[in-house]
Amino acid sequence: MGVMDDETQEKIGALAKSGNDIRDRGAYIDAIRGNMYAFITSDKQLVGSGPANKLNNEFKTQVLTPNQLVSEYSA
């Protein structure tokens, strides 16, 4: 990981609830770097309403649950 990734890791860690998995943060960074629309996860530390709102306001890649993704695309 580069310096930018380290800074992004720290920012995600500060915005998400403590206890979120570093692997999930790394996967989310990969999604951000890949310019993905969404990152799908069931990790409550990332996708809980508070953390998700903060992350979605900070980054273009939105954090969604599988159910949110289905709802978004079935409407």
KEKEDO-852098 format. One record per atom (N, C-alpha, C, CB): residue number from 1; residue in three letters; atom name; x, z, y. Coordinates in nm, 2 decimals, always signed. Each point is the difference from the previous one (the first is absolute). Glycine has a CB too. Layout:
// KEKEDO-852098
<rec nr="NUM" rest="ALA" atom="CA" xx="X" zz="Z" yy="Y"/>
...
// end
This chain:
// KEKEDO-852098
<rec nr="1" rest="MET" atom="N" xx="+0.08" zz="+0.00" yy="-0.12"/>
<rec nr="1" rest="MET" atom="CA" xx="-0.08" zz="+0.00" yy="+0.12"/>
<rec nr="1" rest="MET" atom="C" xx="+0.09" zz="+0.00" yy="+0.12"/>
<rec nr="1" rest="MET" atom="CB" xx="-0.18" zz="+0.12" yy="-0.12"/>
<rec nr="2" rest="GLY" atom="N" xx="+0.13" zz="-0.19" yy="+0.23"/>
<rec nr="2" rest="GLY" atom="CA" xx="+0.07" zz="+0.00" yy="+0.12"/>
<rec nr="2" rest="GLY" atom="C" xx="-0.05" zz="+0.11" yy="+0.10"/>
<rec nr="2" rest="GLY" atom="CB" xx="+0.03" zz="-0.25" yy="-0.03"/>
<rec nr="3" rest="VAL" atom="N" xx="+0.04" zz="+0.25" yy="+0.14"/>
<rec nr="3" rest="VAL" atom="CA" xx="-0.04" zz="+0.10" yy="+0.11"/>
<rec nr="3" rest="VAL" atom="C" xx="-0.14" zz="-0.01" yy="+0.03"/>
<rec nr="3" rest="VAL" atom="CB" xx="+0.23" zz="-0.01" yy="+0.09"/>
<rec nr="4" rest="MET" atom="N" xx="-0.28" zz="-0.11" yy="-0.07"/>
<rec nr="4" rest="MET" atom="CA" xx="-0.14" zz="-0.02" yy="+0.04"/>
<rec nr="4" rest="MET" atom="C" xx="-0.10" zz="+0.06" yy="-0.11"/>
<rec nr="4" rest="MET" atom="CB" xx="+0.06" zz="-0.20" yy="+0.13"/>
<rec nr="5" rest="ASP" atom="N" xx="-0.02" zz="+0.18" yy="-0.25"/>
<rec nr="5" rest="ASP" atom="CA" xx="-0.08" zz="+0.06" yy="-0.11"/>
<rec nr="5" rest="ASP" atom="C" xx="+0.00" zz="+0.15" yy="+0.00"/>
<rec nr="5" rest="ASP" atom="CB" xx="+0.04" zz="-0.21" yy="-0.14"/>
<rec nr="6" rest="ASP" atom="N" xx="+0.08" zz="+0.27" yy="+0.17"/>
<rec nr="6" rest="ASP" atom="CA" xx="+0.01" zz="+0.14" yy="+0.00"/>
<rec nr="6" rest="ASP" atom="C" xx="-0.09" zz="+0.06" yy="+0.12"/>
<rec nr="6" rest="ASP" atom="CB" xx="+0.24" zz="-0.02" yy="-0.10"/>
<rec nr="7" rest="GLU" atom="N" xx="-0.24" zz="-0.05" yy="+0.21"/>
<rec nr="7" rest="GLU" atom="CA" xx="-0.08" zz="+0.04" yy="+0.11"/>
<rec nr="7" rest="GLU" atom="C" xx="-0.14" zz="-0.01" yy="-0.03"/>
<rec nr="7" rest="GLU" atom="CB" xx="+0.18" zz="-0.07" yy="+0.16"/>
<rec nr="8" rest="THR" atom="N" xx="-0.22" zz="-0.04" yy="-0.23"/>
<rec nr="8" rest="THR" atom="CA" xx="-0.14" zz="-0.02" yy="-0.04"/>
<rec nr="8" rest="THR" atom="C" xx="-0.04" zz="+0.11" yy="-0.10"/>
<rec nr="8" rest="THR" atom="CB" xx="+0.02" zz="-0.25" yy="+0.05"/>
<rec nr="9" rest="GLN" atom="N" xx="+0.07" zz="+0.28" yy="-0.14"/>
<rec nr="9" rest="GLN" atom="CA" xx="-0.03" zz="+0.10" yy="-0.10"/>
<rec nr="9" rest="GLN" atom="C" xx="-0.03" zz="+0.13" yy="+0.07"/>
<rec nr="9" rest="GLN" atom="CB" xx="+0.15" zz="-0.11" yy="-0.17"/>
<rec nr="10" rest="GLU" atom="N" xx="-0.07" zz="+0.15" yy="+0.27"/>
<rec nr="10" rest="GLU" atom="CA" xx="-0.02" zz="+0.12" yy="+0.08"/>
<rec nr="10" rest="GLU" atom="C" xx="-0.13" zz="+0.00" yy="+0.07"/>
<rec nr="10" rest="GLU" atom="CB" xx="+0.25" zz="+0.03" yy="+0.02"/>
<rec nr="11" rest="LYS" atom="N" xx="-0.28" zz="-0.14" yy="+0.04"/>
<rec nr="11" rest="LYS" atom="CA" xx="-0.13" zz="-0.02" yy="+0.08"/>
<rec nr="11" rest="LYS" atom="C" xx="-0.12" zz="+0.02" yy="-0.09"/>
<rec nr="11" rest="LYS" atom="CB" xx="+0.12" zz="-0.15" yy="+0.16"/>
<rec nr="12" rest="ILE" atom="N" xx="-0.11" zz="+0.08" yy="-0.28"/>
<rec nr="12" rest="ILE" atom="CA" xx="-0.11" zz="+0.01" yy="-0.10"/>
<rec nr="12" rest="ILE" atom="C" xx="-0.02" zz="+0.15" yy="-0.04"/>
<rec nr="12" rest="ILE" atom="CB" xx="+0.04" zz="-0.24" yy="-0.08"/>
<rec nr="13" rest="GLY" atom="N" xx="+0.08" zz="+0.30" yy="+0.05"/>
<rec nr="13" rest="GLY" atom="CA" xx="-0.01" zz="+0.14" yy="-0.05"/>
<rec nr="13" rest="GLY" atom="C" xx="-0.06" zz="+0.09" yy="+0.10"/>
<rec nr="13" rest="GLY" atom="CB" xx="+0.20" zz="-0.04" yy="-0.13"/>
<rec nr="14" rest="ALA" atom="N" xx="-0.17" zz="+0.01" yy="+0.26"/>
<rec nr="14" rest="ALA" atom="CA" xx="-0.06" zz="+0.09" yy="+0.11"/>
<rec nr="14" rest="ALA" atom="C" xx="-0.15" zz="-0.03" yy="+0.02"/>
<rec nr="14" rest="ALA" atom="CB" xx="+0.22" zz="+0.00" yy="+0.11"/>
<rec nr="15" rest="LEU" atom="N" xx="-0.26" zz="-0.12" yy="-0.13"/>
<rec nr="15" rest="LEU" atom="CA" xx="-0.14" zz="-0.04" yy="+0.01"/>
<rec nr="15" rest="LEU" atom="C" xx="-0.09" zz="+0.04" yy="-0.12"/>
<rec nr="15" rest="LEU" atom="CB" xx="+0.07" zz="-0.18" yy="+0.15"/>
<rec nr="16" rest="ALA" atom="N" xx="-0.01" zz="+0.17" yy="-0.26"/>
<rec nr="16" rest="ALA" atom="CA" xx="-0.08" zz="+0.03" yy="-0.13"/>
<rec nr="16" rest="ALA" atom="C" xx="+0.01" zz="+0.16" yy="-0.02"/>
<rec nr="16" rest="ALA" atom="CB" xx="+0.05" zz="-0.24" yy="-0.10"/>
<rec nr="17" rest="LYS" atom="N" xx="-0.13" zz="+0.28" yy="+0.01"/>
<rec nr="17" rest="LYS" atom="CA" xx="+0.00" zz="+0.14" yy="-0.04"/>
<rec nr="17" rest="LYS" atom="C" xx="+0.13" zz="+0.03" yy="-0.08"/>
<rec nr="17" rest="LYS" atom="CB" xx="-0.25" zz="+0.01" yy="+0.00"/>
<rec nr="18" rest="SER" atom="N" xx="+0.30" zz="+0.11" yy="+0.01"/>
<rec nr="18" rest="SER" atom="CA" xx="+0.12" zz="+0.04" yy="-0.08"/>
<rec nr="18" rest="SER" atom="C" xx="-0.04" zz="-0.01" yy="-0.15"/>
<rec nr="18" rest="SER" atom="CB" xx="+0.09" zz="+0.15" yy="+0.19"/>
<rec nr="19" rest="GLY" atom="N" xx="+0.01" zz="-0.18" yy="-0.27"/>
<rec nr="19" rest="GLY" atom="CA" xx="-0.02" zz="-0.01" yy="-0.14"/>
<rec nr="19" rest="GLY" atom="C" xx="-0.03" zz="-0.14" yy="-0.05"/>
<rec nr="19" rest="GLY" atom="CB" xx="-0.09" zz="+0.23" yy="+0.01"/>
<rec nr="20" rest="ASN" atom="N" xx="+0.09" zz="-0.33" yy="+0.09"/>
<rec nr="20" rest="ASN" atom="CA" xx="-0.02" zz="-0.13" yy="-0.05"/>
<rec nr="20" rest="ASN" atom="C" xx="+0.13" zz="-0.05" yy="-0.07"/>
<rec nr="20" rest="ASN" atom="CB" xx="-0.16" zz="-0.05" yy="+0.19"/>
<rec nr="21" rest="ASP" atom="N" xx="+0.14" zz="-0.04" yy="-0.28"/>
<rec nr="21" rest="ASP" atom="CA" xx="+0.11" zz="-0.04" yy="-0.09"/>
<rec nr="21" rest="ASP" atom="C" xx="+0.09" zz="-0.10" yy="+0.07"/>
<rec nr="21" rest="ASP" atom="CB" xx="-0.15" zz="+0.04" yy="-0.20"/>
<rec nr="22" rest="ILE" atom="N" xx="+0.28" zz="-0.01" yy="+0.20"/>
<rec nr="22" rest="ILE" atom="CA" xx="+0.10" zz="-0.09" yy="+0.06"/>
<rec nr="22" rest="ILE" atom="C" xx="-0.01" zz="-0.14" yy="-0.06"/>
<rec nr="22" rest="ILE" atom="CB" xx="+0.15" zz="+0.19" yy="+0.04"/>
<rec nr="23" rest="ARG" atom="N" xx="-0.19" zz="-0.21" yy="-0.16"/>
<rec nr="23" rest="ARG" atom="CA" xx="-0.02" zz="-0.13" yy="-0.06"/>
<rec nr="23" rest="ARG" atom="C" xx="-0.12" zz="-0.07" yy="+0.07"/>
<rec nr="23" rest="ARG" atom="CB" xx="+0.10" zz="+0.08" yy="-0.22"/>
<rec nr="24" rest="ASP" atom="N" xx="-0.20" zz="-0.01" yy="+0.25"/>
<rec nr="24" rest="ASP" atom="CA" xx="-0.12" zz="-0.06" yy="+0.07"/>
<rec nr="24" rest="ASP" atom="C" xx="+0.04" zz="-0.04" yy="+0.14"/>
<rec nr="24" rest="ASP" atom="CB" xx="-0.16" zz="+0.13" yy="-0.14"/>
<rec nr="25" rest="ARG" atom="N" xx="+0.24" zz="-0.05" yy="+0.20"/>
<rec nr="25" rest="ARG" atom="CA" xx="+0.05" zz="-0.04" yy="+0.14"/>
<rec nr="25" rest="ARG" atom="C" xx="+0.09" zz="-0.12" yy="-0.01"/>
<rec nr="25" rest="ARG" atom="CB" xx="-0.01" zz="+0.24" yy="+0.07"/>
<rec nr="26" rest="GLY" atom="N" xx="+0.09" zz="-0.25" yy="-0.17"/>
<rec nr="26" rest="GLY" atom="CA" xx="+0.09" zz="-0.12" yy="-0.02"/>
<rec nr="26" rest="GLY" atom="C" xx="-0.09" zz="-0.12" yy="-0.03"/>
<rec nr="26" rest="GLY" atom="CB" xx="+0.18" zz="+0.15" yy="-0.08"/>
<rec nr="27" rest="ALA" atom="N" xx="-0.28" zz="-0.14" yy="+0.00"/>
<rec nr="27" rest="ALA" atom="CA" xx="-0.09" zz="-0.11" yy="-0.03"/>
<rec nr="27" rest="ALA" atom="C" xx="-0.07" zz="-0.04" yy="+0.13"/>
<rec nr="27" rest="ALA" atom="CB" xx="-0.02" zz="+0.07" yy="-0.24"/>
<rec nr="28" rest="TYR" atom="N" xx="-0.02" zz="+0.02" yy="+0.32"/>
<rec nr="28" rest="TYR" atom="CA" xx="-0.07" zz="-0.03" yy="+0.12"/>
<rec nr="28" rest="TYR" atom="C" xx="+0.09" zz="-0.07" yy="+0.10"/>
<rec nr="28" rest="TYR" atom="CB" xx="-0.15" zz="+0.20" yy="-0.03"/>
<rec nr="29" rest="ILE" atom="N" xx="+0.28" zz="-0.16" yy="+0.04"/>
<rec nr="29" rest="ILE" atom="CA" xx="+0.10" zz="-0.07" yy="+0.08"/>
<rec nr="29" rest="ILE" atom="C" xx="+0.01" zz="-0.14" yy="-0.05"/>
<rec nr="29" rest="ILE" atom="CB" xx="+0.12" zz="+0.22" yy="+0.04"/>
<rec nr="30" rest="ASP" atom="N" xx="-0.11" zz="-0.24" yy="-0.17"/>
<rec nr="30" rest="ASP" atom="CA" xx="+0.01" zz="-0.14" yy="-0.05"/>
<rec nr="30" rest="ASP" atom="C" xx="-0.12" zz="-0.08" yy="+0.04"/>
<rec nr="30" rest="ASP" atom="CB" xx="+0.13" zz="+0.09" yy="-0.20"/>
<rec nr="31" rest="ALA" atom="N" xx="-0.25" zz="-0.03" yy="+0.20"/>
<rec nr="31" rest="ALA" atom="CA" xx="-0.12" zz="-0.07" yy="+0.05"/>
<rec nr="31" rest="ALA" atom="C" xx="+0.01" zz="-0.04" yy="+0.14"/>
<rec nr="31" rest="ALA" atom="CB" xx="-0.14" zz="+0.12" yy="-0.17"/>
<rec nr="32" rest="ILE" atom="N" xx="+0.19" zz="-0.02" yy="+0.25"/>
<rec nr="32" rest="ILE" atom="CA" xx="+0.02" zz="-0.03" yy="+0.15"/>
<rec nr="32" rest="ILE" atom="C" xx="+0.10" zz="-0.11" yy="+0.02"/>
<rec nr="32" rest="ILE" atom="CB" xx="-0.05" zz="+0.24" yy="+0.05"/>
<rec nr="33" rest="ARG" atom="N" xx="+0.16" zz="-0.23" yy="-0.12"/>
<rec nr="33" rest="ARG" atom="CA" xx="+0.10" zz="-0.11" yy="+0.01"/>
<rec nr="33" rest="ARG" atom="C" xx="-0.05" zz="-0.13" yy="-0.04"/>
<rec nr="33" rest="ARG" atom="CB" xx="+0.18" zz="+0.17" yy="-0.03"/>
<rec nr="34" rest="GLY" atom="N" xx="-0.27" zz="-0.17" yy="-0.07"/>
<rec nr="34" rest="GLY" atom="CA" xx="-0.05" zz="-0.13" yy="-0.05"/>
<rec nr="34" rest="GLY" atom="C" xx="-0.12" zz="-0.05" yy="+0.08"/>
<rec nr="34" rest="GLY" atom="CB" xx="+0.08" zz="+0.07" yy="-0.23"/>
<rec nr="35" rest="ASN" atom="N" xx="-0.11" zz="+0.00" yy="+0.34"/>
<rec nr="35" rest="ASN" atom="CA" xx="-0.11" zz="-0.04" yy="+0.08"/>
<rec nr="35" rest="ASN" atom="C" xx="-0.13" zz="-0.01" yy="-0.07"/>
<rec nr="35" rest="ASN" atom="CB" xx="+0.16" zz="-0.12" yy="+0.14"/>
<rec nr="36" rest="MET" atom="N" xx="-0.18" zz="+0.22" yy="-0.24"/>
<rec nr="36" rest="MET" atom="CA" xx="-0.12" zz="+0.00" yy="-0.07"/>
<rec nr="36" rest="MET" atom="C" xx="-0.12" zz="+0.06" yy="+0.09"/>
<rec nr="36" rest="MET" atom="CB" xx="+0.13" zz="+0.03" yy="-0.22"/>
<rec nr="37" rest="TYR" atom="N" xx="-0.25" zz="-0.08" yy="+0.19"/>
<rec nr="37" rest="TYR" atom="CA" xx="-0.11" zz="+0.05" yy="+0.08"/>
<rec nr="37" rest="TYR" atom="C" xx="-0.03" zz="+0.15" yy="-0.04"/>
<rec nr="37" rest="TYR" atom="CB" xx="-0.10" zz="-0.23" yy="+0.01"/>
<rec nr="38" rest="ALA" atom="N" xx="+0.11" zz="+0.26" yy="-0.14"/>
<rec nr="38" rest="ALA" atom="CA" xx="-0.04" zz="+0.13" yy="-0.04"/>
<rec nr="38" rest="ALA" atom="C" xx="+0.10" zz="+0.06" yy="-0.11"/>
<rec nr="38" rest="ALA" atom="CB" xx="-0.24" zz="-0.05" yy="+0.06"/>
<rec nr="39" rest="PHE" atom="N" xx="+0.24" zz="+0.18" yy="-0.07"/>
<rec nr="39" rest="PHE" atom="CA" xx="+0.07" zz="+0.07" yy="-0.10"/>
<rec nr="39" rest="PHE" atom="C" xx="-0.10" zz="+0.08" yy="-0.07"/>
<rec nr="39" rest="PHE" atom="CB" xx="+0.22" zz="+0.01" yy="+0.12"/>
<rec nr="40" rest="ILE" atom="N" xx="-0.24" zz="-0.03" yy="-0.25"/>
<rec nr="40" rest="ILE" atom="CA" xx="-0.11" zz="+0.06" yy="-0.08"/>
<rec nr="40" rest="ILE" atom="C" xx="+0.06" zz="+0.12" yy="-0.08"/>
<rec nr="40" rest="ILE" atom="CB" xx="-0.13" zz="-0.22" yy="-0.02"/>
<rec nr="41" rest="THR" atom="N" xx="+0.08" zz="+0.33" yy="+0.04"/>
<rec nr="41" rest="THR" atom="CA" xx="+0.05" zz="+0.12" yy="-0.07"/>
<rec nr="41" rest="THR" atom="C" xx="-0.11" zz="+0.11" yy="-0.02"/>
<rec nr="41" rest="THR" atom="CB" xx="+0.22" zz="-0.05" yy="+0.10"/>
<rec nr="42" rest="SER" atom="N" xx="-0.21" zz="+0.13" yy="-0.19"/>
<rec nr="42" rest="SER" atom="CA" xx="-0.09" zz="+0.11" yy="-0.03"/>
<rec nr="42" rest="SER" atom="C" xx="+0.07" zz="+0.14" yy="+0.05"/>
<rec nr="42" rest="SER" atom="CB" xx="-0.11" zz="-0.13" yy="-0.19"/>
<rec nr="43" rest="ASP" atom="N" xx="+0.23" zz="+0.12" yy="+0.24"/>
<rec nr="43" rest="ASP" atom="CA" xx="+0.08" zz="+0.12" yy="+0.04"/>
<rec nr="43" rest="ASP" atom="C" xx="-0.08" zz="+0.06" yy="+0.12"/>
<rec nr="43" rest="ASP" atom="CB" xx="+0.22" zz="-0.10" yy="-0.08"/>
<rec nr="44" rest="LYS" atom="N" xx="-0.28" zz="+0.21" yy="+0.06"/>
<rec nr="44" rest="LYS" atom="CA" xx="-0.08" zz="+0.07" yy="+0.10"/>
<rec nr="44" rest="LYS" atom="C" xx="+0.09" zz="+0.04" yy="+0.12"/>
<rec nr="44" rest="LYS" atom="CB" xx="-0.16" zz="+0.08" yy="-0.18"/>
<rec nr="45" rest="GLN" atom="N" xx="+0.29" zz="-0.06" yy="+0.16"/>
<rec nr="45" rest="GLN" atom="CA" xx="+0.08" zz="+0.04" yy="+0.11"/>
<rec nr="45" rest="GLN" atom="C" xx="+0.02" zz="-0.12" yy="+0.10"/>
<rec nr="45" rest="GLN" atom="CB" xx="+0.12" zz="+0.16" yy="-0.15"/>
<rec nr="46" rest="LEU" atom="N" xx="-0.13" zz="-0.28" yy="+0.10"/>
<rec nr="46" rest="LEU" atom="CA" xx="+0.01" zz="-0.12" yy="+0.09"/>
<rec nr="46" rest="LEU" atom="C" xx="-0.14" zz="-0.05" yy="+0.04"/>
<rec nr="46" rest="LEU" atom="CB" xx="+0.21" zz="-0.06" yy="-0.11"/>
<rec nr="47" rest="VAL" atom="N" xx="-0.31" zz="+0.06" yy="+0.02"/>
<rec nr="47" rest="VAL" atom="CA" xx="-0.12" zz="-0.07" yy="+0.02"/>
<rec nr="47" rest="VAL" atom="C" xx="-0.11" zz="+0.10" yy="+0.05"/>
<rec nr="47" rest="VAL" atom="CB" xx="+0.06" zz="-0.17" yy="-0.17"/>
<rec nr="48" rest="GLY" atom="N" xx="-0.04" zz="+0.30" yy="+0.18"/>
<rec nr="48" rest="GLY" atom="CA" xx="-0.09" zz="+0.09" yy="+0.05"/>
<rec nr="48" rest="GLY" atom="C" xx="-0.04" zz="-0.05" yy="+0.14"/>
<rec nr="48" rest="GLY" atom="CB" xx="+0.09" zz="+0.19" yy="-0.14"/>
<rec nr="49" rest="SER" atom="N" xx="-0.21" zz="-0.15" yy="+0.19"/>
<rec nr="49" rest="SER" atom="CA" xx="-0.05" zz="-0.06" yy="+0.13"/>
<rec nr="49" rest="SER" atom="C" xx="+0.10" zz="+0.03" yy="+0.12"/>
<rec nr="49" rest="SER" atom="CB" xx="-0.23" zz="+0.03" yy="-0.09"/>
<rec nr="50" rest="GLY" atom="N" xx="+0.29" zz="+0.09" yy="+0.09"/>
<rec nr="50" rest="GLY" atom="CA" xx="+0.09" zz="+0.03" yy="+0.11"/>
<rec nr="50" rest="GLY" atom="C" xx="+0.13" zz="-0.09" yy="+0.00"/>
<rec nr="50" rest="GLY" atom="CB" xx="-0.09" zz="+0.23" yy="+0.00"/>
<rec nr="51" rest="PRO" atom="N" xx="+0.16" zz="-0.22" yy="-0.11"/>
<rec nr="51" rest="PRO" atom="CA" xx="+0.12" zz="-0.08" yy="-0.02"/>
<rec nr="51" rest="PRO" atom="C" xx="-0.02" zz="-0.15" yy="+0.01"/>
<rec nr="51" rest="PRO" atom="CB" xx="+0.09" zz="+0.18" yy="-0.14"/>
<rec nr="52" rest="ALA" atom="N" xx="-0.19" zz="-0.23" yy="+0.08"/>
<rec nr="52" rest="ALA" atom="CA" xx="-0.03" zz="-0.14" yy="+0.00"/>
<rec nr="52" rest="ALA" atom="C" xx="-0.03" zz="-0.05" yy="+0.14"/>
<rec nr="52" rest="ALA" atom="CB" xx="-0.09" zz="+0.01" yy="-0.23"/>
<rec nr="53" rest="ASN" atom="N" xx="+0.01" zz="+0.07" yy="+0.31"/>
<rec nr="53" rest="ASN" atom="CA" xx="-0.03" zz="-0.04" yy="+0.14"/>
<rec nr="53" rest="ASN" atom="C" xx="+0.13" zz="-0.01" yy="+0.08"/>
<rec nr="53" rest="ASN" atom="CB" xx="-0.23" zz="+0.11" yy="-0.02"/>
<rec nr="54" rest="LYS" atom="N" xx="+0.32" zz="-0.01" yy="+0.00"/>
<rec nr="54" rest="LYS" atom="CA" xx="+0.12" zz="+0.00" yy="+0.08"/>
<rec nr="54" rest="LYS" atom="C" xx="+0.09" zz="-0.12" yy="-0.04"/>
<rec nr="54" rest="LYS" atom="CB" xx="-0.01" zz="+0.25" yy="+0.01"/>
<rec nr="55" rest="LEU" atom="N" xx="+0.02" zz="-0.27" yy="-0.14"/>
<rec nr="55" rest="LEU" atom="CA" xx="+0.09" zz="-0.11" yy="-0.05"/>
<rec nr="55" rest="LEU" atom="C" xx="-0.06" zz="-0.13" yy="+0.04"/>
<rec nr="55" rest="LEU" atom="CB" xx="+0.07" zz="+0.14" yy="-0.19"/>
<rec nr="56" rest="ASN" atom="N" xx="-0.20" zz="-0.16" yy="+0.18"/>
<rec nr="56" rest="ASN" atom="CA" xx="-0.07" zz="-0.13" yy="+0.04"/>
<rec nr="56" rest="ASN" atom="C" xx="+0.01" zz="-0.02" yy="+0.15"/>
<rec nr="56" rest="ASN" atom="CB" xx="-0.15" zz="+0.03" yy="-0.19"/>
<rec nr="57" rest="ASN" atom="N" xx="+0.16" zz="+0.07" yy="+0.27"/>
<rec nr="57" rest="ASN" atom="CA" xx="+0.02" zz="-0.02" yy="+0.14"/>
<rec nr="57" rest="ASN" atom="C" xx="+0.15" zz="-0.04" yy="+0.04"/>
<rec nr="57" rest="ASN" atom="CB" xx="-0.19" zz="+0.17" yy="+0.04"/>
<rec nr="58" rest="GLU" atom="N" xx="+0.28" zz="-0.12" yy="-0.13"/>
<rec nr="58" rest="GLU" atom="CA" xx="+0.14" zz="-0.02" yy="+0.03"/>
<rec nr="58" rest="GLU" atom="C" xx="+0.05" zz="-0.13" yy="-0.05"/>
<rec nr="58" rest="GLU" atom="CB" xx="+0.03" zz="+0.24" yy="-0.01"/>
<rec nr="59" rest="PHE" atom="N" xx="-0.08" zz="-0.28" yy="-0.11"/>
<rec nr="59" rest="PHE" atom="CA" xx="+0.06" zz="-0.12" yy="-0.07"/>
<rec nr="59" rest="PHE" atom="C" xx="-0.11" zz="-0.10" yy="-0.02"/>
<rec nr="59" rest="PHE" atom="CB" xx="+0.17" zz="+0.14" yy="-0.11"/>
<rec nr="60" rest="LYS" atom="N" xx="-0.13" zz="-0.27" yy="+0.10"/>
<rec nr="60" rest="LYS" atom="CA" xx="-0.09" zz="-0.11" yy="-0.02"/>
<rec nr="60" rest="LYS" atom="C" xx="-0.06" zz="+0.00" yy="-0.14"/>
<rec nr="60" rest="LYS" atom="CB" xx="+0.13" zz="-0.14" yy="+0.16"/>
<rec nr="61" rest="THR" atom="N" xx="-0.05" zz="+0.18" yy="-0.26"/>
<rec nr="61" rest="THR" atom="CA" xx="-0.04" zz="+0.01" yy="-0.14"/>
<rec nr="61" rest="THR" atom="C" xx="-0.09" zz="+0.12" yy="-0.01"/>
<rec nr="61" rest="THR" atom="CB" xx="+0.21" zz="-0.11" yy="-0.08"/>
<rec nr="62" rest="GLN" atom="N" xx="-0.34" zz="+0.09" yy="+0.04"/>
<rec nr="62" rest="GLN" atom="CA" xx="-0.10" zz="+0.10" yy="-0.01"/>
<rec nr="62" rest="GLN" atom="C" xx="+0.01" zz="+0.08" yy="-0.14"/>
<rec nr="62" rest="GLN" atom="CB" xx="-0.15" zz="-0.13" yy="+0.16"/>
<rec nr="63" rest="VAL" atom="N" xx="+0.13" zz="+0.26" yy="-0.16"/>
<rec nr="63" rest="VAL" atom="CA" xx="+0.00" zz="+0.08" yy="-0.12"/>
<rec nr="63" rest="VAL" atom="C" xx="-0.15" zz="+0.01" yy="-0.04"/>
<rec nr="63" rest="VAL" atom="CB" xx="+0.22" zz="+0.13" yy="+0.06"/>
<rec nr="64" rest="LEU" atom="N" xx="-0.24" zz="-0.18" yy="-0.18"/>
<rec nr="64" rest="LEU" atom="CA" xx="-0.14" zz="+0.00" yy="-0.06"/>
<rec nr="64" rest="LEU" atom="C" xx="+0.00" zz="+0.06" yy="-0.14"/>
<rec nr="64" rest="LEU" atom="CB" xx="-0.06" zz="-0.20" yy="+0.15"/>
<rec nr="65" rest="THR" atom="N" xx="-0.06" zz="+0.25" yy="-0.19"/>
<rec nr="65" rest="THR" atom="CA" xx="-0.02" zz="+0.04" yy="-0.14"/>
<rec nr="65" rest="THR" atom="C" xx="-0.05" zz="-0.12" yy="-0.07"/>
<rec nr="65" rest="THR" atom="CB" xx="-0.06" zz="+0.24" yy="+0.06"/>
<rec nr="66" rest="PRO" atom="N" xx="+0.06" zz="-0.24" yy="-0.19"/>
<rec nr="66" rest="PRO" atom="CA" xx="-0.05" zz="-0.12" yy="-0.07"/>
<rec nr="66" rest="PRO" atom="C" xx="-0.15" zz="-0.02" yy="+0.03"/>
<rec nr="66" rest="PRO" atom="CB" xx="+0.16" zz="+0.04" yy="-0.18"/>
<rec nr="67" rest="ASN" atom="N" xx="-0.24" zz="+0.07" yy="+0.20"/>
<rec nr="67" rest="ASN" atom="CA" xx="-0.14" zz="-0.02" yy="+0.03"/>
<rec nr="67" rest="ASN" atom="C" xx="-0.02" zz="-0.06" yy="+0.14"/>
<rec nr="67" rest="ASN" atom="CB" xx="-0.05" zz="+0.20" yy="-0.14"/>
<rec nr="68" rest="GLN" atom="N" xx="+0.14" zz="-0.16" yy="+0.24"/>
<rec nr="68" rest="GLN" atom="CA" xx="-0.01" zz="-0.06" yy="+0.13"/>
<rec nr="68" rest="GLN" atom="C" xx="+0.03" zz="-0.15" yy="+0.00"/>
<rec nr="68" rest="GLN" atom="CB" xx="+0.06" zz="+0.22" yy="+0.10"/>
<rec nr="69" rest="LEU" atom="N" xx="+0.03" zz="-0.26" yy="-0.18"/>
<rec nr="69" rest="LEU" atom="CA" xx="+0.04" zz="-0.14" yy="-0.01"/>
<rec nr="69" rest="LEU" atom="C" xx="-0.12" zz="-0.08" yy="-0.06"/>
<rec nr="69" rest="LEU" atom="CB" xx="+0.24" zz="+0.06" yy="-0.03"/>
<rec nr="70" rest="VAL" atom="N" xx="-0.30" zz="+0.00" yy="-0.08"/>
<rec nr="70" rest="VAL" atom="CA" xx="-0.12" zz="-0.07" yy="-0.06"/>
<rec nr="70" rest="VAL" atom="C" xx="-0.11" zz="-0.01" yy="+0.11"/>
<rec nr="70" rest="VAL" atom="CB" xx="+0.06" zz="+0.08" yy="-0.23"/>
<rec nr="71" rest="SER" atom="N" xx="-0.09" zz="+0.03" yy="+0.30"/>
<rec nr="71" rest="SER" atom="CA" xx="-0.11" zz="+0.00" yy="+0.10"/>
<rec nr="71" rest="SER" atom="C" xx="+0.03" zz="-0.10" yy="+0.11"/>
<rec nr="71" rest="SER" atom="CB" xx="-0.04" zz="+0.24" yy="-0.05"/>
<rec nr="72" rest="GLU" atom="N" xx="+0.17" zz="-0.25" yy="+0.09"/>
<rec nr="72" rest="GLU" atom="CA" xx="+0.03" zz="-0.09" yy="+0.11"/>
<rec nr="72" rest="GLU" atom="C" xx="-0.02" zz="-0.15" yy="-0.04"/>
<rec nr="72" rest="GLU" atom="CB" xx="+0.17" zz="+0.18" yy="+0.08"/>
<rec nr="73" rest="TYR" atom="N" xx="-0.14" zz="-0.21" yy="-0.20"/>
<rec nr="73" rest="TYR" atom="CA" xx="+0.00" zz="-0.14" yy="-0.05"/>
<rec nr="73" rest="TYR" atom="C" xx="-0.13" zz="-0.04" yy="-0.06"/>
<rec nr="73" rest="TYR" atom="CB" xx="+0.24" zz="+0.01" yy="-0.03"/>
<rec nr="74" rest="SER" atom="N" xx="-0.33" zz="+0.09" yy="+0.00"/>
<rec nr="74" rest="SER" atom="CA" xx="-0.13" zz="-0.03" yy="-0.06"/>
<rec nr="74" rest="SER" atom="C" xx="-0.11" zz="-0.01" yy="+0.10"/>
<rec nr="74" rest="SER" atom="CB" xx="+0.08" zz="+0.11" yy="-0.21"/>
<rec nr="75" rest="ALA" atom="N" xx="-0.05" zz="-0.08" yy="+0.34"/>
<rec nr="75" rest="ALA" atom="CA" xx="-0.10" zz="+0.00" yy="+0.10"/>
<rec nr="75" rest="ALA" atom="C" xx="-0.03" zz="-0.14" yy="+0.05"/>
<rec nr="75" rest="ALA" atom="CB" xx="+0.08" zz="+0.22" yy="+0.07"/>
// end
